[in-house]
């Protein structure tokens, strides 16, 4: 871990103050408060312009007024997700009351308990609840995360996720790929976010535009011959959610590279379908297209 600077320590102190405040509230209130704060403050920041630009690219038929309303929903969802990620343990005891589970999931769960699987998700709804739901279904789930710039905040967030991502938490750049590939064996799930820009990734269509895409989830599933499952945790109302998932058809031919590309393209197409259905719940402010 890098040596913390004074700026890091001040930032960490602010985060701890926010955590203390949120933990003093009921879950619904903490989520609602952070949603309101982000909804009020974030549209005045620089990332609002980027979000509006991306929305204009993807929904040219909508007016700026309509797109602005979508950004308000996005910021509200991101604020709520931030609060809920800090209070994830509360979801462990109330998951069945707060998350609607698919009725036809039994066979897929049984198969993944036998052979393992790769969960590929996107920054929509509350993706942070993936570890909670994997625990509910009895899995040890390993996850790859982006290392945060502040080492104190990074270590705190890792400790927060450790109670739900029990298969291990690996930061990019720290031999995360080989480590999660090793963890995948023996019925452990590997969780990967598949909707972020990867400058060294494979370019594939996303909302009709070429987007550099990380293919690691498809590569992992193809190499280990395990199910590749796209997952979204859709926010339905406040702190209530619906788990949606679909198994991606991974081809197995003599052309392994093409098999991986096709599997990831199918995953990306599923993401686009989900985002089009609820655009206000996706994170439009990141540099998806470069």
LINNORRA-V496326 format. One record per backbone hydrogen bond with DSSP energy under -1.0 kcal/mol. NH is the residue of the N-H (numbers start at 1). CO is the residue of the C=O. If there is no record, write none. Layout:
((NH	CO) (NH	CO))
This chain:
((9	5) (10	6) (11	7) (12	8) (13	9) (14	10) (15	11) (16	12) (17	13) (18	14) (19	15) (20	16) (21	17) (22	18) (23	19) (25	22) (30	26) (31	27) (32	28) (33	29) (34	30) (35	31) (36	32) (37	33) (38	34) (39	35) (40	36) (41	37) (42	38) (44	41) (45	42) (48	45) (51	47) (52	48) (53	49) (54	50) (55	51) (56	52) (57	53) (58	54) (59	55) (62	59) (67	63) (68	64) (69	65) (70	66) (71	67) (72	68) (73	69) (74	70) (75	71) (76	72) (77	73) (78	74) (79	75) (80	76) (81	77) (82	78) (83	79) (84	80) (85	81) (86	82) (90	87) (91	88) (98	94) (99	95) (100	241) (109	105) (110	106) (111	107) (112	108) (113	109) (114	110) (115	111) (116	112) (118	227) (119	190) (120	229) (121	192) (124	122) (125	281) (126	233) (129	126) (130	127) (133	129) (134	130) (135	131) (136	132) (137	133) (138	135) (139	134) (142	189) (143	168) (144	191) (145	170) (154	150) (155	151) (156	152) (157	153) (158	154) (159	155) (160	156) (161	157) (162	158) (164	161) (165	161) (166	164) (167	141) (168	165) (170	143) (172	145) (174	171) (179	175) (180	176) (181	177) (182	178) (183	179) (184	180) (189	140) (190	117) (191	142) (192	119) (194	121) (198	212) (201	198) (202	213) (204	211) (206	209) (209	206) (211	204) (213	202) (219	215) (220	216) (221	217) (222	218) (223	219) (224	220) (225	221) (226	221) (229	118) (230	246) (231	120) (232	244) (234	242) (236	240) (237	240) (240	237) (241	98) (242	234) (243	100) (244	232) (246	230) (248	228) (256	254) (259	255) (260	256) (261	257) (262	258) (263	259) (264	260) (265	261) (266	262) (267	263) (268	264) (269	265) (270	266) (271	267) (272	268) (273	269) (274	270) (275	271) (276	272) (277	273) (278	274) (281	278) (282	279) (283	123) (284	282) (288	286))
